[in-house]
Every structure is written in C-alpha cells, then in structure tokens.
C-alpha cells in the first residue's frame, strides 16, 4: 500500500471557550496547504484512492486545501484519527488494508509513532504541522512493514 500521512497545517491557538477540535488553520497554515497542493501537482503524484480525515476542523480544512482541484476521492471523516492512540491508528490501517493507496490526515503524536512503528525510523525533524510523509507499506500492518519514500516539510515548499 502507498500510505500518505499528512499532518494538519498550522492551526491557531484555541480561544478561551473553544474546543481543541474546533481550531481553524492560521493564514500561514492555509498557505502551507496551498503550497503542498502545488508541490503535488508539480511532482506528478497521483492522489491516493482513499482519503480519511480526522474530524477536527484543522484537518478537514488542510485536506480540502491540499486536495482542491486534484483528482481526489471523497474525504471521509474517520473519528478514530482524533486523539488517536496506537491501536486506533493500527485499526484505521487494518480497516483500509484492501486499498492500493490511502491518505490519512491527522495529528501528532500519533503520526510520529505510526511512522516509527511502520518503518523503524523516526523522521529527523519529527512530523511538523503541514508535513507529508509517503510510506510504501505491506499490509496487514506490522512493525517494520514499510519504508519511507518521501518526506515533504513546509520548509521544502517555500
């Protein structure tokens, strides 16, 4: 499986009475998402055949901005990606193991853990907001079943 892990772009701090799940992207976060979209177009990459998105505002907004105008499938909200524990992330992969390619749009620390679990590697700079990591992984998911093909950080897009 070709697995795309996209951490949401930079979001603003929560207002006093605002739930963390409702935080929108900042202007720079929206810019990063747009830059990533342009990078995908210029790279000639094919968007995965399935897209699963955390229910958080910032992840849905990131996915919309990155995939806008690309030949992308419907973005399906996956509740397990919000505040995901290790077993939640493994469960999402297991439920989608029949896909040729899958994009997950979600959060840290779960994504950093998942990259390390799948590849036995830790991204040198971590998984910063707006980072896309493409992994080639054997299914069903297991420790060390994948290898990192591409890491694109926001600083690569400026």
Secondary structure as the mmCIF struct_conf table of DSSP 4:
data_model
#
loop_
_struct_conf.conf_type_id
_struct_conf.id
_struct_conf.beg_label_comp_id
_struct_conf.beg_label_asym_id
_struct_conf.beg_label_seq_id
_struct_conf.end_label_comp_id
_struct_conf.end_label_asym_id
_struct_conf.end_label_seq_id
STRN STRN1 UNK A 2 UNK A 7
STRN STRN2 UNK A 11 UNK A 11
HELX_LH_PP_P HELX_LH_PP_P1 UNK A 12 UNK A 15
TURN_TY1_P TURN_TY1_P1 UNK A 16 UNK A 17
HELX_RH_3T_P HELX_RH_3T_P1 UNK A 20 UNK A 22
HELX_LH_PP_P HELX_LH_PP_P2 UNK A 23 UNK A 24
STRN STRN3 UNK A 25 UNK A 25
HELX_LH_PP_P HELX_LH_PP_P3 UNK A 26 UNK A 26
HELX_RH_AL_P HELX_RH_AL_P1 UNK A 27 UNK A 43
TURN_TY1_P TURN_TY1_P2 UNK A 44 UNK A 44
HELX_LH_PP_P HELX_LH_PP_P4 UNK A 45 UNK A 48
BEND BEND1 UNK A 49 UNK A 49
STRN STRN4 UNK A 50 UNK A 53
BEND BEND2 UNK A 55 UNK A 56
HELX_RH_AL_P HELX_RH_AL_P2 UNK A 57 UNK A 67
TURN_TY1_P TURN_TY1_P3 UNK A 68 UNK A 69
BEND BEND3 UNK A 70 UNK A 70
HELX_LH_PP_P HELX_LH_PP_P5 UNK A 73 UNK A 74
STRN STRN5 UNK A 75 UNK A 77
HELX_RH_3T_P HELX_RH_3T_P2 UNK A 79 UNK A 81
TURN_TY1_P TURN_TY1_P4 UNK A 82 UNK A 83
HELX_RH_AL_P HELX_RH_AL_P3 UNK A 86 UNK A 95
TURN_TY1_P TURN_TY1_P5 UNK A 96 UNK A 98
BEND BEND4 UNK A 100 UNK A 100
STRN STRN6 UNK A 101 UNK A 106
TURN_TY1_P TURN_TY1_P6 UNK A 108 UNK A 109
HELX_RH_AL_P HELX_RH_AL_P4 UNK A 110 UNK A 119
BEND BEND5 UNK A 120 UNK A 120
TURN_TY1_P TURN_TY1_P7 UNK A 124 UNK A 125
TURN_TY1_P TURN_TY1_P8 UNK A 129 UNK A 130
STRN STRN7 UNK A 132 UNK A 137
BEND BEND6 UNK A 139 UNK A 140
TURN_TY1_P TURN_TY1_P9 UNK A 143 UNK A 144
STRN STRN8 UNK A 146 UNK A 152
HELX_RH_AL_P HELX_RH_AL_P5 UNK A 154 UNK A 157
#
